[in-house]
Amino acid sequence: MALRRALPALRPCIPRFVPLSTAPASREQPAAGPAAVPGGPAPQLRRGMAVARISGTSNTRPTGPSGTAGMVSSVPAPTSTPMRPSATATWRHSCAASKPQTGQLEPLLSRFTEEEELQMTRMLQRMDVLAKKATEMGVRLMVDAEQTYFQPAISRLTLEMQRKFNVEKPLIFNTYQCYLKDAYDNVTLDVELARREGWCFGAKLVRGAYLAQERARAAEIGYEDPINPTYEATNAMYHRCLDYVLEELKHNAKAKVMVASHNEDTVRFALRRMEELGLHPADHRVYFGQLLGMCDQISFPLGQAGYPVYKYVPYGPVMEVLPYLSRRALENSSLMKGTHRERQLLWLELLRRLRTGNLFHRPA
């Protein structure tokens, strides 16, 4: 089957974020890395844009085969009505990855059977239904990230949904894994794409959860390890990507970002940069998210201070949820340190309440 053979990670993962609090909670490019300048994008960005078939000298929005503005390829946007098999077949060449040696896109799957094309059609229809329901309910739809050997197809489908639905505000959010060496290039490329095509940029920044799998596969097949060499390098990449997006938010009122992190240093960094850039919590453009039951010492103070905070609630069959939670634990090596600190804070608060005779105190 198509999805089991090549794209099992293409299911639209819908993080169930529960609001913790309903209280309203200088465009300088980073010194390092590509930046959008009057003379055109930096070399790395130009190369990525060339692969995506985006002009580096014109601000005209590209046109798809049907004349629809914003479509940079022959891939049709998902619709809620049945798609023709011939239209679905175009995904044969769109589900492709760039070959480093030539820069050319090569298909991830040599061919689809008729049944597999029908599966792809049904998947696109379901994604369209979900996005339309999210629009109707006024909620955001965040598409999760997977391994690098699946991610090009996931990002492509997410991009097509962003072009179609992120017209007035960012409804569809793509996820960027900052433990990848090319995370910054991916973020800057998509920001530039949103600027040129006129849709609203929405991003969720995470560190990443497939370190062992990625390195094992790279060693087995013989390509360069896509993961940053150290945890410190991953932290630096996360902060670099976050800083770039926050700078974009300062000058683009319609862009938004979810800071999905259990790392206290990252949260402090985000708060400091928000203050420096004049991004106010009440604007609800920067969101914070942590797993339910983890790092409440971060979530609750943020919510009480008026920042939009969400608790990520995984749900489903136990055998499917447990592997997910284990990957989240591996995603951030400081997570266990955070649980020890949280336990210490709970004991201190309990002792304080016993000493003051206020055991059942309920904070405002």
Beta strands, then each sheet from edge to edge (+ up, - down):
strand 1: 17-19
strand 2: 36-37
strand 3: 40-41
strand 4: 96-98
strand 5: 105-107
strand 6: 141-143
strand 7: 172-177
strand 8: 202-206
strand 9: 256-260
strand 10: 286-291
strand 11: 309-312
sheet 1: 1+ 11- 10- 9- 8- 7- 6-
sheet 2: 2+ 3-
sheet 3: 4+ 5-
end
